[in-house]
Amino acid sequence: MPNASYVGRHRPAAKPSRGRRFVVPVALLSSTVTAGLVIRDAGASELSPEAAAMKNVSNSVAGLGLTADPDALAAATANRAGARSSRDMARDAKNLIVDATASASSAAAQAQAAADKAAAAQAAAVKAKAEAAAKAKREAAERALARAHRWVSPVSGYTLTSGFGWRWGKMHPAQDLACPVGTSVRALSSGTVIFAGWSNEGYGNFVKIRHWDGTVSWMAHNSRLLVSVGEEVAPGQLVAYSGSTGNSTGPHVHLEIHPDDGAAVAPRTWLADHGVNL
């Protein structure tokens, strides 16, 4: 049987078939190559079906030895640069946020410290003011108490006559202060009147005062009494007018001192010990 194939020098032998050939528009190839580059640069761990197809086409194009569109490559490179710039901006923004947070925390701490210092200063001022007020009040109370507890002479313009001791065969438990009738008779110190009236024991118009320390003073032979039992008196307060009532030889004030309402003692000595010289 004759051979049907013809071999001649003017007709080259047929080359083996490489399979089905693809004809892809250059624009599509450019965008595909670019997309493939971007996808590879992005480093995605998992590609979508569309991206996978584009990557396959890109690989096929690379295998065919085609060259990508330079403009598309430039755009892709710009996109990658933009992506890097975005990461840098994100990092810078994070740093700014961290710095701003640190600055805000520092400013808040400083403001709190200043507020605490101001509050402490105000509290100290309030405390100092309260202490000063308390001290002033305490000192005023002490001065008032000192005034209330001071001792004074019962009579002004007097003459000392009969003193404390034995007289005419019996004890004279007082100091007589001779003065005109109607002379002011005053309380020796603060206290309470425990007797004010006529004495049947020869004292005439007679007043007794229990003072703040328990001492009881007796002042007798008065012409007139100005206080009553239970009345509170202050040092130097007018309580009577002198006279010569009761068993008296002349106008005078009969003064007795009974510490703790006990036995009488010498008035001049006792009063001298309390700052009063008769």
Residue pairs with C-beta under 8 A, 6 or more apart in sequence:
7 13
22 60
22 64
24 32
24 57
24 61
26 69
27 69
29 57
29 61
29 66
29 68
29 69
30 68
30 69
30 71
30 72
31 69
31 72
32 54
32 57
32 58
32 61
33 58
33 61
33 62
33 66
33 68
33 69
33 72
33 73
34 68
34 69
34 72
34 73
34 75
34 76
35 51
35 54
35 55
35 58
36 54
36 55
36 57
36 58
36 59
37 58
37 68
37 73
37 76
38 76
38 79
38 80
39 47
39 51
39 54
39 55
40 55
41 76
41 80
41 83
42 83
44 51
47 55
61 68
147 235
148 189
148 190
148 212
148 234
148 235
149 189
149 190
149 212
149 213
149 235
150 189
150 235
150 275
151 188
151 189
151 235
151 271
151 274
151 275
151 276
152 186
152 187
152 188
152 189
152 235
152 236
152 276
153 186
153 188
153 271
153 276
153 278
154 177
154 185
154 186
154 187
154 188
154 217
154 219
154 253
154 255
155 177
155 179
155 183
155 184
155 185
155 186
155 242
155 253
156 183
156 184
157 179
157 183
158 177
158 178
158 179
158 183
158 252
158 253
159 177
159 178
159 179
160 175
160 176
160 177
160 178
160 278
161 176
161 177
161 178
161 252
162 172
162 174
162 175
162 176
163 172
163 175
163 176
163 266
163 268
164 172
164 173
164 174
164 175
164 264
164 265
164 266
164 267
164 268
165 171
165 172
165 266
166 172
173 256
173 264
174 218
174 220
174 254
174 255
174 256
174 264
174 267
175 255
175 266
175 267
175 268
175 278
176 252
176 253
176 254
176 255
177 252
177 253
177 255
177 278
178 250
178 251
178 252
179 242
179 251
179 252
179 253
180 242
180 251
181 223
181 241
181 242
181 243
181 244
181 251
182 223
182 241
182 242
182 243
183 241
183 242
183 251
183 253
184 238
184 241
184 242
185 207
185 219
185 222
185 238
185 239
185 240
185 241
185 242
185 253
186 236
186 237
186 238
186 239
187 209
187 217
187 233
187 234
187 235
187 236
187 237
187 239
188 209
188 211
188 217
188 235
188 271
188 276
189 211
189 212
189 213
189 235
190 211
190 212
190 232
190 233
190 234
190 235
191 209
191 210
191 211
191 212
191 217
191 232
191 233
192 209
192 210
192 230
192 231
192 232
192 233
193 207
193 208
193 209
193 227
193 228
193 229
193 230
193 231
193 233
193 239
194 208
194 209
194 210
194 216
194 229
195 206
195 207
195 208
195 229
196 206
196 207
196 208
196 225
196 227
196 228
196 229
196 231
197 205
197 206
197 225
198 204
198 205
198 206
199 205
199 206
199 220
199 246
202 246
202 247
203 218
203 220
203 221
203 246
203 247
203 254
204 220
204 221
204 222
204 243
204 244
204 245
204 246
204 247
204 248
205 220
205 221
205 222
205 223
205 224
205 225
205 240
205 243
205 245
205 246
206 218
206 219
206 220
206 221
206 222
206 246
207 218
207 219
207 220
207 222
207 225
207 227
207 239
207 240
208 216
208 217
208 218
209 216
209 217
209 233
209 239
210 216
210 261
211 217
214 259
214 260
214 261
215 257
215 258
215 259
215 260
215 261
216 258
216 261
217 255
217 256
217 257
217 258
218 254
218 255
218 256
218 257
218 258
219 239
219 240
219 253
219 254
219 255
220 246
220 253
220 254
220 256
221 242
221 243
221 244
221 245
221 246
221 248
221 251
221 252
221 253
221 254
222 240
222 241
222 242
222 243
222 245
222 253
223 240
223 241
223 242
223 243
223 244
223 245
224 240
224 241
224 243
225 239
225 240
226 238
226 239
226 240
226 241
227 233
227 239
227 240
233 239
242 251
242 252
242 253
243 251
244 250
244 251
244 252
248 254
255 267
256 264
256 267
257 264
257 265
257 266
257 267
257 270
257 271
258 264
258 265
259 265
259 270
267 278
268 277
268 278
271 277
271 278
272 278
